[in-house]
Amino acid sequence: DVSGWICAALCRGVKEIDLQLDNLGDAPPDAPPVLFTCHSLVKLTLEGKGSKLEVPPDVCLGNLKTLWLENWVLFGDSINRLISNCHVLEDLAFTYCCIANTTELTIQSPSLKELVLDFFSEGIPIMWW
């Protein structure tokens, strides 16, 4: 049970997680919601193999400095909510990602030092400041 392993690591204060989630189809990622509320995480890398990533409303990653998302179908409101609740984020990368159900993506993070965008989005403006 991958979820159990992730929970066990997070409960022990792990600082870095690198997950490659295969064969999820349209199902949400096989990761517990605590992954998005873990205060010990400093680096989070998620590879989704084209699955949908919807961030829960209670997301809070207060110490997260590095967030790398690869090969996800992202929803603008989820991503905006995720970024706005990572208060010390310095390194943000979206590679081979697609944005769905949004007309605009705003990336607002005063601490951001590095940004990598490799989206498959048609006509969706991306704003960063």
C-alpha positions as CSV (number, residue, x, y, z in Angstrom):
1,D,0.0,0.0,0.0
2,V,1.8,3.1,-1.3
3,S,-0.4,5.4,0.7
4,G,0.6,3.8,3.9
5,W,4.3,4.1,3.1
6,I,3.8,7.8,2.3
7,C,1.9,8.5,5.5
8,A,4.6,6.7,7.5
9,A,7.3,8.8,6.0
10,L,5.4,12.0,6.4
11,C,4.7,11.2,10.1
12,R,8.4,10.8,10.7
13,G,9.1,14.3,9.4
14,V,10.6,13.5,6.0
15,K,11.9,16.5,4.1
16,E,12.0,15.3,0.5
17,I,9.6,13.1,-1.5
18,D,10.0,12.0,-5.1
19,L,6.9,10.0,-6.4
20,Q,6.4,8.5,-9.8
21,L,2.8,7.4,-10.0
22,D,2.0,5.1,-13.0
23,N,-1.2,3.9,-14.5
24,L,-3.6,6.1,-12.6
25,G,-5.8,7.0,-15.6
26,D,-8.4,9.6,-14.6
27,A,-8.2,8.6,-10.9
28,P,-6.7,11.1,-8.4
29,P,-3.1,10.4,-7.4
30,D,-2.7,7.5,-5.1
31,A,-1.3,9.8,-2.4
32,P,-2.9,10.7,0.9
33,P,-4.2,14.2,1.4
34,V,-1.6,14.6,4.2
35,L,1.0,14.9,1.3
36,F,-0.4,18.4,0.7
37,T,-0.4,19.5,4.4
38,C,3.0,18.3,5.5
39,H,5.0,21.0,7.2
40,S,8.2,19.1,7.2
41,L,8.4,18.8,3.4
42,V,11.1,21.0,1.8
43,K,11.1,19.3,-1.7
44,L,8.3,17.6,-3.5
45,T,8.6,15.9,-6.9
46,L,5.5,14.3,-8.4
47,E,5.5,12.5,-11.8
48,G,1.9,11.6,-12.8
49,K,2.2,9.9,-16.2
50,G,-0.7,12.1,-17.6
51,S,-3.0,11.7,-14.6
52,K,-5.2,14.5,-13.2
53,L,-3.9,16.3,-10.2
54,E,-6.4,18.1,-8.1
55,V,-5.1,19.8,-5.0
56,P,-7.3,19.6,-1.9
57,P,-8.8,22.8,-0.5
58,D,-6.8,22.6,2.8
59,V,-3.4,22.6,1.2
60,C,-0.6,24.1,3.2
61,L,3.1,23.3,2.6
62,G,4.7,26.0,4.8
63,N,8.3,24.9,4.4
64,L,8.2,23.7,0.8
65,K,11.1,25.3,-1.2
66,T,11.1,23.1,-4.3
67,L,8.0,21.8,-6.2
68,W,8.5,19.8,-9.4
69,L,5.5,18.5,-11.2
70,E,5.9,16.4,-14.3
71,N,3.4,14.9,-16.8
72,W,0.2,16.0,-15.0
73,V,-3.2,17.3,-16.2
74,L,-3.5,20.3,-13.9
75,F,-6.5,22.4,-13.0
76,G,-5.9,26.1,-12.7
77,D,-7.7,26.7,-9.5
78,S,-5.9,23.7,-7.9
79,I,-2.5,25.0,-9.0
80,N,-3.2,28.6,-7.9
81,R,-4.3,27.3,-4.5
82,L,-1.2,25.1,-4.2
83,I,1.3,27.8,-5.1
84,S,-0.4,30.4,-3.0
85,N,0.0,28.1,0.1
86,C,3.7,27.5,-0.4
87,H,5.0,30.6,1.3
88,V,8.7,30.0,0.9
89,L,8.7,28.4,-2.6
90,E,12.0,29.1,-4.4
91,D,12.1,26.5,-7.2
92,L,9.0,25.7,-9.3
93,A,8.9,23.4,-12.4
94,F,6.0,22.2,-14.5
95,T,7.3,19.9,-17.2
96,Y,5.1,18.0,-19.8
97,C,2.0,19.3,-18.0
98,C,-1.4,20.3,-19.4
99,I,-3.7,22.9,-17.9
100,A,-7.4,22.1,-17.9
101,N,-10.6,24.0,-17.0
102,T,-9.1,27.4,-16.7
103,T,-8.7,30.6,-18.7
104,E,-5.7,31.9,-16.8
105,L,-2.9,30.7,-14.6
106,T,-1.4,33.1,-12.1
107,I,1.9,32.3,-10.4
108,Q,2.4,34.7,-7.5
109,S,5.2,33.9,-5.2
110,P,7.6,36.6,-3.8
111,S,10.2,34.0,-2.8
112,L,10.4,32.3,-6.2
113,K,13.9,32.2,-7.7
114,E,13.6,29.7,-10.5
115,L,10.6,28.9,-12.7
116,V,10.4,26.2,-15.4
117,L,7.3,26.1,-17.6
118,D,6.7,23.4,-20.2
119,F,3.0,23.3,-20.7
120,F,0.7,21.9,-23.3
121,S,-1.9,24.7,-23.0
122,E,-3.6,26.4,-25.9
123,G,-4.1,30.1,-25.6
124,I,-4.1,30.1,-21.7
125,P,-2.2,33.2,-20.5
126,I,0.3,32.5,-17.7
127,M,1.2,35.4,-15.5
128,W,4.1,35.4,-13.0
129,W,5.2,37.9,-10.4
